[in-house]
Amino acid sequence: MAKLSTKKLLYFLCLTFTLAGLVNILAIFQVRAEKRPSCPNERKSRGRQLDSVHRENESIALGFKPLNLEYENEESKPDEWNNTGAIEFLKTYNKELNKNVQPISADPYNVSTITEWWQAAAMIHWYFNSSLRYTCPEPLKKFADYLLCQVAERTVRQSCVVYSFGVKRDFWFDDAGGWTGCEVWSFDPGLNLTDHLRGKRVHFYNLGLSTTNTDIFLRTNQAAKKWKMRTFRAIQQMIGHKNQPLDIVKLNIGGEEWSVLDYLMENDLLKSMRYLMVHFHLSPSWPAKENYVNSFKTVTRLRQLGFREYHSRVDSVILDAKNFTLRATVLYLNAKFNWFF
């Protein structure tokens, strides 16, 4: 009788523990069901939120300051870079180019106060000398006579797409892209070369980049040239690259970069570019000094749109009111690049 009572007791204890385990499992499923979105729209919303958090964490890991990830809203963000030291450039330019005719009233942190050509020139010069907005966590890699920040998803690999505007009879950059395995499209109307395939991957076109489609290139106070000029959008349509993500875009177009960059921003075409390499030119003949203020706004907007300079170099400068010259090479990466733009 005692043995029977012991068996019943053990059976009762086993049954009790089993029931308790089932109750706990049911409770877990109930909690998960309450947390799960109850309809497709809620699931999509949560997916977008998680994707946004993931991209922000990814940006932090790459060394970027967290930004508003909505591309179209970035332009309205206030300037966030450090302009400490810019006032010294304004003082120097006021002395050398303006003969200290008027006191310095410009505020380096307020774009609207930059109203004179020499003020804009000073701020552009400062911009080319100021601290980089992005420090590459790895040593920069040589790409012909340029440099790349080869990190994470920004690494340029085989099958990459490169646009090179302005060859200047030096195909080193273009050939380097071909040797890397990139498909390269090169454009220059001033070489008297016909369209041709250079090697296996470098496609040369005898045309230039502009803000209008024309077969006559004309600048103020210069003789007209019979150059075929096309807009960025027209060129992409010509070679079948509409909405094509671009790994590298290089601009070395002798002063036309200012108006071309404005065109690219106005038409929302910059977001397709991972790397942007620009040779900036301010010279006695072009662009006109009355356009310098707008040129300063152009480089300011580039920063606001998420382009971070990882390398900047002043190539030459002449501080003379009549013959003022400033040339610089600035290499950007697009912190907001998205393959699915």
C-alpha positions as semicolon CSV with decimal commas, in nm:
position;residue;x (nm);y (nm);z (nm)
1;M;0,000;0,000;0,000
2;A;0,285;0,237;0,084
3;K;0,456;0,158;-0,248
4;L;0,134;0,239;-0,439
5;S;0,100;0,573;-0,259
6;T;0,459;0,662;-0,352
7;K;0,399;0,588;-0,722
8;K;0,083;0,799;-0,721
9;L;0,273;1,083;-0,557
10;L;0,550;1,074;-0,817
11;Y;0,293;1,061;-1,099
12;F;0,112;1,361;-0,950
13;L;0,436;1,563;-0,925
14;C;0,534;1,486;-1,287
15;L;0,190;1,587;-1,409
16;T;0,207;1,911;-1,212
17;F;0,547;2,013;-1,360
18;T;0,429;1,928;-1,713
19;L;0,119;2,145;-1,681
20;A;0,326;2,433;-1,540
21;G;0,563;2,414;-1,838
22;L;0,272;2,424;-2,084
23;V;0,128;2,729;-1,911
24;N;0,464;2,912;-1,940
25;I;0,494;2,829;-2,310
26;L;0,143;2,958;-2,381
27;A;0,223;3,279;-2,192
28;I;0,535;3,339;-2,406
29;F;0,337;3,296;-2,729
30;Q;0,074;3,537;-2,601
31;V;0,335;3,807;-2,527
32;R;0,492;3,769;-2,870
33;A;0,153;3,792;-3,037
34;E;0,080;4,116;-2,852
35;K;0,412;4,268;-2,967
36;R;0,372;4,164;-3,328
37;P;0,211;4,421;-3,562
38;S;-0,151;4,328;-3,612
39;C;-0,177;4,433;-3,978
40;P;0,044;4,458;-4,290
41;N;0,071;4,837;-4,269
42;E;0,202;4,818;-3,915
43;R;0,457;4,554;-4,019
44;K;0,577;4,775;-4,306
45;S;0,605;5,074;-4,073
46;R;0,813;4,879;-3,824
47;G;1,031;4,751;-4,107
48;R;1,104;5,106;-4,217
49;Q;1,187;5,205;-3,862
50;L;1,429;4,914;-3,819
51;D;1,590;4,989;-4,158
52;S;1,639;5,351;-4,054
53;V;1,801;5,246;-3,725
54;H;2,024;4,998;-3,909
55;R;2,145;5,262;-4,158
56;E;2,211;5,513;-3,880
57;N;2,413;5,259;-3,681
58;E;2,602;5,171;-4,000
59;S;2,686;5,539;-4,055
60;I;2,812;5,572;-3,698
61;A;3,031;5,263;-3,745
62;L;3,187;5,422;-4,056
63;G;3,267;5,742;-3,871
64;F;2,983;5,960;-3,995
65;K;2,792;6,193;-3,772
66;P;2,429;6,072;-3,752
67;L;2,225;6,267;-4,006
68;N;1,867;6,300;-4,115
69;L;1,854;6,005;-4,354
70;E;1,581;6,154;-4,574
71;Y;1,782;6,280;-4,874
72;E;1,537;6,547;-4,980
73;N;1,528;6,703;-4,632
74;E;1,904;6,726;-4,589
75;E;1,927;7,053;-4,781
76;S;1,724;7,234;-4,515
77;K;1,959;7,132;-4,231
78;P;2,168;7,413;-4,077
79;D;2,543;7,425;-4,136
80;E;2,713;7,199;-3,883
81;W;3,081;7,223;-3,974
82;N;3,344;7,418;-3,787
83;N;3,437;7,748;-3,953
84;T;3,680;7,851;-3,680
85;G;3,972;8,018;-3,856
86;A;3,771;8,139;-4,156
87;I;3,781;8,495;-4,027
88;E;4,159;8,500;-4,084
89;F;4,103;8,421;-4,452
90;L;3,847;8,700;-4,471
91;K;4,096;8,944;-4,318
92;T;4,369;8,842;-4,563
93;Y;4,140;8,868;-4,864
94;N;4,004;9,201;-4,746
95;K;4,361;9,333;-4,730
96;E;4,495;9,179;-5,054
97;L;4,189;9,198;-5,280
98;N;3,980;9,476;-5,128
99;K;4,255;9,703;-4,986
100;N;4,065;9,713;-4,654
101;V;3,814;9,949;-4,814
102;Q;3,541;9,827;-4,581
103;P;3,536;9,650;-4,244
104;I;3,465;9,279;-4,241
105;S;3,093;9,230;-4,183
106;A;3,066;8,873;-4,310
107;D;2,982;8,595;-4,065
108;P;3,151;8,265;-4,162
109;Y;2,858;8,076;-4,008
110;N;2,591;8,266;-4,201
111;V;2,595;8,212;-4,578
112;S;2,359;8,505;-4,637
113;T;2,623;8,753;-4,508
114;I;2,870;8,656;-4,782
115;T;2,779;8,917;-5,043
116;E;3,106;9,036;-5,204
117;W;3,312;8,837;-5,455
118;W;3,626;8,858;-5,242
119;Q;3,434;8,737;-4,935
120;A;3,309;8,436;-5,132
121;A;3,660;8,370;-5,264
122;A;3,798;8,381;-4,909
123;M;3,536;8,138;-4,782
124;I;3,592;7,899;-5,076
125;H;3,968;7,909;-5,008
126;W;3,901;7,843;-4,641
127;Y;3,671;7,558;-4,735
128;F;3,953;7,393;-4,931
129;N;4,184;7,432;-4,628
130;S;3,943;7,350;-4,346
131;S;3,927;7,025;-4,156
132;L;3,807;6,725;-4,354
133;R;3,447;6,625;-4,293
134;Y;3,535;6,256;-4,307
135;T;3,853;6,087;-4,192
136;C;3,903;5,752;-4,363
137;P;3,966;5,481;-4,100
138;E;4,202;5,305;-4,345
139;P;4,500;5,446;-4,539
140;L;4,383;5,602;-4,865
141;K;4,443;5,382;-5,170
142;K;4,603;5,508;-5,489
143;F;4,380;5,517;-5,795
144;A;4,604;5,659;-6,068
145;D;4,685;6,010;-5,938
146;Y;4,376;6,010;-5,716
147;L;4,293;5,851;-5,382
148;L;4,007;5,630;-5,264
149;C;3,877;5,557;-4,916
150;Q;3,823;5,182;-4,951
151;V;3,607;5,098;-4,650
152;A;3,305;4,873;-4,597
153;E;3,041;4,906;-4,869
154;R;3,229;5,199;-5,023
155;T;3,500;4,974;-5,166
156;V;3,539;5,010;-5,542
157;R;3,560;4,664;-5,698
158;Q;3,545;4,498;-6,038
159;S;3,233;4,575;-6,243
160;C;3,232;4,928;-6,103
161;V;3,110;5,218;-6,320
162;V;3,327;5,529;-6,366
163;Y;3,254;5,859;-6,545
164;S;3,553;6,077;-6,631
165;F;3,474;6,428;-6,756
166;G;3,785;6,611;-6,877
167;V;4,072;6,388;-6,987
168;K;4,320;6,664;-7,081
169;R;4,526;6,416;-7,288
170;D;4,603;6,217;-6,974
171;F;4,423;5,883;-6,971
172;W;4,599;5,752;-6,659
173;F;4,288;5,781;-6,440
174;D;4,067;5,629;-6,709
175;D;4,306;5,343;-6,784
176;A;4,346;5,271;-6,412
177;G;3,971;5,223;-6,392
178;G;3,984;4,979;-6,683
179;W;4,272;4,785;-6,526
180;T;4,072;4,763;-6,202
181;G;3,789;4,598;-6,393
182;C;3,562;4,903;-6,405
183;E;3,363;5,007;-6,708
184;V;3,485;5,361;-6,777
185;W;3,317;5,633;-6,983
186;S;3,552;5,920;-7,072
187;F;3,442;6,255;-7,217
188;D;3,645;6,542;-7,361
189;P;3,553;6,762;-7,661
190;G;3,893;6,931;-7,686
191;L;4,117;6,642;-7,793
192;N;4,012;6,615;-8,159
193;L;3,957;6,243;-8,111
194;T;3,670;6,043;-8,251
195;D;3,452;5,821;-8,032
196;H;3,638;5,495;-7,969
197;L;3,694;5,205;-7,734
198;R;4,028;5,235;-7,554
199;G;4,134;4,886;-7,452
200;K;3,846;4,667;-7,342
201;R;3,668;4,885;-7,087
202;V;3,735;5,255;-7,155
203;H;3,472;5,415;-7,378
204;F;3,578;5,757;-7,509
205;Y;3,327;6,013;-7,637
206;N;3,414;6,335;-7,818
207;L;3,178;6,555;-7,620
208;G;3,173;6,768;-7,308
209;L;2,954;6,811;-7,001
210;S;2,735;7,120;-6,977
211;T;2,399;7,241;-6,850
212;T;2,246;7,255;-7,199
213;N;2,256;7,040;-7,511
214;T;2,438;7,228;-7,787
215;D;2,698;7,178;-8,060
216;I;2,853;7,522;-8,005
217;F;3,043;7,589;-7,682
218;L;3,047;7,958;-7,593
219;R;3,188;8,155;-7,302
220;T;3,173;8,529;-7,247
221;N;3,472;8,710;-7,402
222;Q;3,593;8,390;-7,567
223;A;3,569;8,261;-7,922
224;A;3,297;8,004;-7,984
225;K;3,414;7,644;-8,021
226;K;3,241;7,376;-8,224
227;W;3,222;7,136;-7,935
228;K;2,936;6,895;-7,879
229;M;2,810;6,962;-7,525
230;R;2,549;6,754;-7,346
231;T;2,381;6,753;-7,005
232;F;2,448;6,477;-6,756
233;R;2,098;6,340;-6,803
234;A;2,132;6,341;-7,183
235;I;2,464;6,156;-7,161
236;Q;2,317;5,887;-6,937
237;Q;2,027;5,840;-7,176
238;M;2,269;5,822;-7,471
239;I;2,470;5,535;-7,322
240;G;2,171;5,361;-7,162
241;H;2,255;5,447;-6,802
242;K;1,931;5,599;-6,681
243;N;1,914;5,551;-6,301
244;Q;2,255;5,379;-6,308
245;P;2,441;5,385;-5,973
246;L;2,788;5,531;-6,030
247;D;3,095;5,435;-5,831
248;I;3,315;5,730;-5,930
249;V;3,241;6,057;-6,110
250;K;3,536;6,283;-6,188
251;L;3,493;6,646;-6,300
252;N;3,791;6,833;-6,446
253;I;3,612;7,069;-6,682
254;G;3,792;7,401;-6,652
255;G;3,548;7,614;-6,454
256;E;3,225;7,459;-6,584
257;E;3,206;7,247;-6,267
258;W;3,024;7,525;-6,080
259;S;2,724;7,539;-6,313
260;V;2,730;7,161;-6,368
261;L;2,717;7,094;-5,994
262;D;2,422;7,332;-5,964
263;Y;2,252;7,140;-6,248
264;L;2,318;6,805;-6,078
265;M;2,173;6,931;-5,750
266;E;1,869;7,093;-5,910
267;N;1,790;6,769;-6,096
268;D;1,856;6,541;-5,798
269;L;2,131;6,350;-5,982
270;L;2,407;6,354;-5,721
271;K;2,252;6,083;-5,507
272;S;2,349;5,817;-5,764
273;M;2,723;5,881;-5,701
274;R;2,936;5,701;-5,443
275;Y;3,252;5,905;-5,501
276;L;3,271;6,254;-5,649
277;M;3,611;6,395;-5,750
278;V;3,613;6,763;-5,845
279;H;3,881;6,995;-5,979
280;F;3,762;7,342;-5,878
281;H;3,870;7,644;-6,083
282;L;3,842;8,016;-6,012
283;S;4,040;8,210;-6,271
284;P;4,060;8,568;-6,407
285;S;3,852;8,474;-6,711
286;W;3,603;8,223;-6,571
287;P;3,374;8,207;-6,385
288;A;3,282;8,575;-6,362
289;K;3,347;8,731;-6,023
290;E;2,981;8,823;-5,986
291;N;2,914;8,447;-5,972
292;Y;3,154;8,378;-5,684
293;V;2,887;8,418;-5,417
294;N;2,678;8,153;-5,587
295;S;2,991;7,934;-5,618
296;F;3,034;7,951;-5,241
297;K;2,671;7,848;-5,197
298;T;2,737;7,555;-5,433
299;V;3,014;7,403;-5,218
300;T;2,802;7,471;-4,909
301;R;2,506;7,281;-5,055
302;L;2,731;6,988;-5,145
303;R;2,810;6,945;-4,778
304;Q;2,447;6,979;-4,681
305;L;2,351;6,705;-4,928
306;G;2,578;6,455;-4,756
307;F;2,902;6,482;-4,953
308;R;3,196;6,450;-4,717
309;E;3,543;6,549;-4,833
310;Y;3,801;6,285;-4,734
311;H;4,086;6,454;-4,922
312;S;4,138;6,819;-5,022
313;R;4,432;6,992;-5,184
314;V;4,490;7,353;-5,296
315;D;4,680;7,330;-5,625
316;S;4,748;7,701;-5,684
317;V;4,642;8,045;-5,563
318;I;4,718;8,402;-5,678
319;L;4,600;8,675;-5,441
320;D;4,561;8,961;-5,685
321;A;4,234;9,143;-5,752
322;K;4,285;9,150;-6,129
323;N;4,443;8,807;-6,176
324;F;4,288;8,618;-5,887
325;T;4,329;8,243;-5,933
326;L;4,235;7,951;-5,709
327;R;4,253;7,588;-5,811
328;A;4,190;7,291;-5,585
329;T;4,114;6,921;-5,599
330;V;3,853;6,787;-5,358
331;L;3,755;6,421;-5,323
332;Y;3,415;6,342;-5,171
333;L;3,230;6,033;-5,063
334;N;2,854;6,036;-5,051
335;A;2,751;5,955;-4,692
336;K;2,393;5,911;-4,808
337;F;2,456;5,684;-5,107
338;N;2,199;5,409;-5,144
339;W;2,209;5,145;-5,420
340;F;1,829;5,154;-5,429
341;F;1,791;5,528;-5,471
